[in-house]
């Protein structure tokens, strides 16, 4: 089994306890480490991505710039930069601003049971999305985003709706 399929399992205190195969972890709802990245431009707009339509959960929903899992053999810093480049085609300096955990069961009998590390960064250059991961992207004004989330909450991922308020609080 490749290291790409093995993600880091943690306890409730985010202490590393082993690794599990990614698909199995999500089927069984095993607690694991994740990260979410929020990239802003110099205008204060947030870079959103629309998840690819064939994703195993939350397909075609808008979410934060990038999110994923720490793999076997890499630390959290390496994982965040790897995934930002893989999904969005650029790298940026990142700052961790908070952590939270959540557990949700999706209709497809899949679970996200995560201890999520949230990072912010800045980028003003080109974005080159990976079409296997991302359907489309857009830069959004935070006031317009808040309004859209309230009017159309089903357009957005569960974890994004849980974390965006605290990210905005931190920014301002």
Residue frames relative to the residue before (quaternion, step in Angstrom):
aa qw qx qy qz dx dy dz
X 1.0000 0.0000 0.0000 0.0000 0.00 0.00 0.00
X 0.4133 -0.7278 0.4852 0.2530 3.60 -0.81 0.91
X 0.6184 -0.5506 0.4185 0.3732 3.54 -1.26 0.48
X 0.5589 0.6123 -0.3866 0.4041 3.60 1.19 -0.49
X 0.7160 0.4388 -0.2475 0.4832 3.59 1.08 -0.65
X 0.6577 0.4977 -0.2994 0.4797 3.59 1.28 -0.28
X 0.0460 -0.8165 0.5755 -0.0077 3.59 -0.56 1.17
X 0.6076 -0.6189 0.3904 0.3089 3.52 -1.22 0.67
X 0.2186 -0.7444 0.6214 0.1095 3.56 -0.92 1.03
X 0.0790 -0.7960 0.6000 0.0137 3.57 -1.06 0.82
X 0.4505 -0.6281 0.5381 0.3361 3.55 -1.33 0.18
X 0.7545 -0.4082 0.2638 0.4410 3.61 -1.27 0.00
X 0.6780 0.4471 -0.2813 0.5112 3.59 1.28 -0.33
X 0.5109 -0.6709 0.3848 0.3754 3.59 1.33 0.26
X 0.3970 0.6821 -0.5051 0.3492 3.58 1.12 0.62
X 0.5039 -0.6763 0.4584 0.2803 3.57 -0.91 1.00
X 0.0473 -0.8226 0.5666 0.0021 3.58 -0.83 0.99
X 0.7803 -0.2511 0.1550 0.5514 3.60 1.22 0.00
X 0.4444 -0.6632 0.5295 0.2868 3.53 -1.31 -0.36
X 0.0886 -0.7815 0.6148 0.0582 3.53 -1.23 0.52
X 0.5659 -0.5812 0.4571 0.3648 3.54 -1.20 0.53
X 0.5880 -0.6596 0.3445 0.3170 3.57 -0.69 1.17
X 0.6952 0.4658 -0.2911 0.4637 3.62 0.74 -0.99
X 0.6643 0.5084 -0.2983 0.4597 3.58 0.95 -0.88
X 0.6148 0.5531 -0.3322 0.4537 3.59 1.01 -0.83
X 0.7163 0.4407 -0.2522 0.4787 3.58 0.93 -0.90
X 0.6160 0.5269 -0.3547 0.4660 3.63 1.10 -0.51
X 0.7604 0.3858 -0.1942 0.4851 3.56 0.94 -0.92
X 0.4151 -0.7289 0.4564 0.2969 3.59 1.24 -0.21
X 0.2656 0.7790 -0.5211 0.2261 3.59 1.05 0.74
X 0.5082 -0.6695 0.4611 0.2844 3.57 -0.95 0.97
X 0.0928 0.8075 -0.5693 0.1232 3.57 -0.78 1.08
X 0.5406 -0.6154 0.4648 0.3361 3.56 -1.28 0.37
X 0.0169 -0.7668 0.6416 -0.0125 3.51 -1.13 0.81
X 0.1539 -0.7641 0.6072 0.1542 3.55 -1.30 0.02
X 0.1633 -0.7530 0.6324 0.0797 3.51 -1.27 0.63
X 0.1545 -0.7970 0.5822 0.0442 3.55 -0.87 1.03
X 0.1100 -0.7672 0.6314 0.0231 3.55 -1.00 0.99
X 0.0806 -0.8086 0.5828 0.0016 3.59 -0.50 1.22
X 0.1408 -0.7819 0.6063 0.0345 3.54 -0.95 1.05
X 0.3425 -0.7038 0.5738 0.2411 3.55 -1.22 0.51
X 0.7248 -0.4496 0.2972 0.4290 3.59 -1.29 0.05
X 0.6242 0.5162 -0.3412 0.4769 3.61 1.25 -0.26
X 0.5297 -0.6359 0.4038 0.3899 3.59 1.26 -0.12
X 0.4702 0.6634 -0.4505 0.3686 3.59 1.25 0.27
X 0.3766 -0.7190 0.5491 0.1993 3.53 -1.16 0.75
X 0.3550 -0.7164 0.5637 0.2074 3.55 -1.01 0.88
X 0.0903 -0.7927 0.6027 0.0116 3.56 -0.61 1.21
X 0.1701 -0.7429 0.6307 0.1464 3.52 -1.27 0.45
X 0.3108 -0.6851 0.6223 0.2165 3.51 -1.28 0.56
X 0.4386 -0.7235 0.4714 0.2488 3.55 -0.61 1.17
X 0.5922 -0.5996 0.4163 0.3413 3.55 -1.04 0.83
X 0.5813 -0.6594 0.3664 0.3049 3.57 -0.95 0.92
X 0.7205 0.4172 -0.2597 0.4893 3.62 1.18 -0.35
X 0.3123 0.7533 -0.5173 0.2594 3.60 1.22 0.36
X 0.5741 -0.6388 0.3965 0.3242 3.58 -1.06 0.75
X 0.7770 -0.0126 -0.0810 0.6242 3.60 1.23 -0.19
X 0.8315 0.2062 -0.1819 0.4827 3.55 -1.28 0.50
X 0.1799 0.8090 -0.5439 0.1319 3.64 0.90 0.82
X 0.8588 0.1524 -0.1310 0.4712 3.55 -1.22 0.66
X 0.5049 0.6044 -0.4568 0.4137 3.58 1.10 0.65
X 0.4706 -0.6485 0.5184 0.2986 3.55 -1.18 0.65
X 0.0500 0.7896 -0.6073 0.0722 3.53 -1.10 0.78
X 0.7307 -0.3922 0.3152 0.4613 3.54 -1.36 -0.07
X 0.7761 -0.4060 0.2316 0.4235 3.55 -1.32 0.33
X 0.7909 -0.1332 0.1638 0.5744 3.56 0.87 -0.97
X 0.1044 0.7779 -0.6185 0.0389 3.58 -1.15 0.58
X 0.1322 0.7898 -0.5880 0.1141 3.53 -1.13 0.63
X 0.5291 -0.6128 0.4995 0.3081 3.52 -1.34 -0.52
X 0.4875 -0.6233 0.5275 0.3093 3.51 -1.26 0.50
X 0.2886 -0.7811 0.5376 0.1325 3.56 -0.82 1.06
X 0.6504 -0.4745 0.4160 0.4228 3.50 -1.34 0.26
X 0.8115 0.2833 -0.2091 0.4664 3.56 -0.97 0.88
X 0.7363 0.3335 -0.2523 0.5320 3.62 1.17 0.11
X 0.4079 -0.6771 0.5414 0.2864 3.57 -1.20 0.46
X 0.7201 -0.4592 0.2953 0.4284 3.57 -1.27 0.24
X 0.6311 0.5368 -0.3315 0.4513 3.59 0.98 -0.80
X 0.6596 0.4957 -0.3050 0.4755 3.59 0.91 -0.88
X 0.6517 0.5371 -0.3110 0.4361 3.59 0.97 -0.88
X 0.6694 0.5054 -0.3167 0.4429 3.60 0.86 -0.91
X 0.6981 0.4632 -0.2819 0.4676 3.59 0.87 -0.91
X 0.6013 0.5541 -0.3534 0.4545 3.59 1.04 -0.74
X 0.7368 0.4495 -0.2512 0.4381 3.55 0.72 -1.09
X 0.6033 0.5466 -0.3630 0.4534 3.60 1.03 -0.69
X 0.6658 0.4787 -0.2989 0.4880 3.61 0.97 -0.83
X 0.6650 0.5207 -0.3128 0.4345 3.61 0.92 -0.89
X 0.7590 0.3998 -0.2138 0.4672 3.60 0.86 -0.92
X 0.8346 0.2473 -0.0776 0.4861 3.57 0.83 -1.03
X 0.4901 -0.7283 0.3839 0.2863 3.59 1.29 0.01
X 0.7351 0.2979 -0.2428 0.5586 3.61 1.16 0.41
X 0.2914 -0.7131 0.6011 0.2128 3.53 -1.34 0.17
X 0.0557 -0.7870 0.6142 0.0146 3.57 -1.24 0.45
X 0.5491 -0.5542 0.4922 0.3861 3.52 -1.27 0.35
X 0.1334 -0.8179 0.5588 0.0317 3.58 -0.82 1.01
X 0.1429 -0.7626 0.6265 0.0741 3.54 -1.16 0.73
X 0.3339 -0.7242 0.5634 0.2160 3.59 -0.83 0.96
X 0.1449 -0.8397 0.5210 0.0487 3.60 -0.70 1.06
X 0.7860 -0.1457 0.0530 0.5984 3.62 1.18 -0.38
X 0.2657 -0.7215 0.6138 0.1792 3.52 -1.40 0.12
X 0.0594 0.7794 -0.6235 0.0184 3.56 -1.19 0.52
X 0.2580 -0.7500 0.5786 0.1899 3.54 -1.22 0.33
X 0.0147 0.7806 -0.6244 0.0236 3.53 -1.22 0.58
X 0.1439 -0.7654 0.6236 0.0669 3.51 -1.31 0.44
X 0.1003 0.7861 -0.5993 0.1130 3.57 -0.69 1.11
X 0.2251 -0.7355 0.6181 0.1623 3.55 -1.09 0.72
X 0.2868 -0.7621 0.5606 0.1506 3.55 -0.84 1.04
X 0.6930 -0.4878 0.3404 0.4074 3.58 -1.25 0.38
X 0.6762 0.5185 -0.2859 0.4384 3.56 1.08 -0.72
X 0.4945 -0.6620 0.4046 0.3918 3.61 1.30 0.30
X 0.4898 0.5927 -0.4625 0.4415 3.52 1.02 0.91
X 0.2266 -0.7779 0.5769 0.1034 3.55 -1.14 0.69
X 0.1357 -0.6810 0.7010 0.1625 3.47 -1.35 0.44
X 0.0742 0.7583 -0.6377 0.1134 3.56 -0.57 1.21
X 0.1743 0.8594 -0.4355 0.2033 3.50 0.33 1.35
X 0.2507 -0.6522 0.6878 0.1966 3.44 -1.41 0.49
X 0.1081 -0.8629 0.4930 -0.0255 3.53 -0.08 1.41
X 0.2148 -0.7478 0.6201 0.1009 3.56 -0.82 1.11
X 0.1784 -0.8116 0.5523 0.0669 3.59 -0.69 1.10
X 0.0984 -0.7997 0.5921 -0.0134 3.53 -0.84 1.15
X 0.1455 -0.7463 0.6373 0.1250 3.55 -1.27 0.50
X 0.0386 0.7821 -0.6216 0.0197 3.52 -1.29 0.44
X 0.3752 -0.7015 0.5576 0.2370 3.55 -1.36 0.08
X 0.0871 0.7686 -0.6294 0.0738 3.53 -1.18 0.74
X 0.0839 -0.8062 0.5853 0.0215 3.55 -0.94 0.95
X 0.5776 0.6192 -0.3635 0.3885 3.57 1.26 0.00
X 0.7804 -0.3243 0.2641 0.4648 3.50 -1.30 -0.49
X 0.2072 -0.7198 0.6479 0.1387 3.51 -1.31 0.52
X 0.0264 -0.7871 0.6160 -0.0205 3.57 -0.80 1.04
X 0.2024 -0.8342 0.5033 0.0989 3.55 -0.02 1.30
X 0.4116 -0.6473 0.5841 0.2654 3.50 -1.30 0.56
X 0.3559 -0.7827 0.4634 0.2143 3.66 -0.35 1.16
X 0.5854 0.5563 -0.3861 0.4458 3.62 1.21 -0.20
X 0.7445 0.3758 -0.1938 0.5167 3.58 1.25 -0.42
X 0.8100 0.2135 -0.0358 0.5450 3.55 0.99 -0.93
X 0.3675 -0.7330 0.5349 0.2038 3.57 -0.88 1.01
X 0.7667 -0.1750 0.1577 0.5972 3.54 0.94 -0.97
X 0.2070 -0.7612 0.5967 0.1469 3.57 -1.30 0.13
X 0.0065 0.7802 -0.6251 -0.0220 3.53 -1.32 0.28
X 0.3790 -0.6600 0.5967 0.2543 3.52 -1.30 0.50
X 0.0499 -0.8307 0.5545 -0.0088 3.60 -0.77 0.99
X 0.4823 -0.6178 0.5503 0.2879 3.48 -1.25 0.69
X 0.5209 -0.6851 0.4102 0.3016 3.61 -0.83 0.94
X 0.6274 0.5211 -0.3514 0.4598 3.62 1.04 -0.64
X 0.6514 0.4967 -0.3072 0.4844 3.59 1.00 -0.83
X 0.6301 0.5395 -0.3256 0.4537 3.57 1.03 -0.80
X 0.6571 0.5082 -0.3156 0.4587 3.60 0.86 -0.92
X 0.6446 0.5197 -0.3132 0.4651 3.56 0.98 -0.86
X 0.6794 0.4932 -0.2904 0.4592 3.59 0.90 -0.94
X 0.6310 0.5272 -0.3372 0.4584 3.61 0.99 -0.77
X 0.6594 0.5012 -0.3072 0.4686 3.60 1.00 -0.81
X 0.7147 0.4526 -0.2502 0.4709 3.59 0.95 -0.88
X 0.8175 0.1283 -0.0130 0.5614 3.58 1.00 -0.86
X 0.0283 -0.8592 0.5105 0.0180 3.63 0.66 1.04
X 0.6353 0.5590 -0.3393 0.4108 3.62 1.07 -0.59
X 0.5533 0.6037 -0.3902 0.4209 3.60 1.27 -0.08
X 0.7448 0.4179 -0.1805 0.4880 3.59 1.25 -0.46
X 0.5621 -0.6088 0.4432 0.3420 3.57 -1.18 0.61
X 0.6574 -0.5376 0.3838 0.3626 3.50 -1.26 0.62
X 0.7232 0.4533 -0.2651 0.4487 3.60 0.71 -1.07
X 0.5994 0.5589 -0.3583 0.4472 3.57 1.12 -0.62
X 0.6677 0.4916 -0.2988 0.4724 3.58 0.91 -0.89
X 0.6359 0.5259 -0.3271 0.4604 3.61 1.10 -0.63
X 0.7941 0.3821 -0.1635 0.4436 3.58 0.92 -0.86
X 0.5595 0.6573 -0.3977 0.3111 3.62 1.04 -0.63
X 0.6285 0.5532 -0.3461 0.4233 3.62 0.97 -0.76
X 0.6868 0.4706 -0.2777 0.4793 3.55 0.93 -0.89
X 0.5991 0.5398 -0.3558 0.4723 3.61 1.09 -0.63
X 0.6666 0.4947 -0.2989 0.4708 3.60 0.88 -0.94
X 0.6094 0.5531 -0.3330 0.4603 3.57 1.02 -0.85
X 0.6707 0.5030 -0.2913 0.4608 3.58 0.92 -0.92
X 0.6505 0.5356 -0.3100 0.4402 3.59 0.96 -0.93
X 0.7611 0.2972 -0.1637 0.5528 3.57 0.99 -0.89
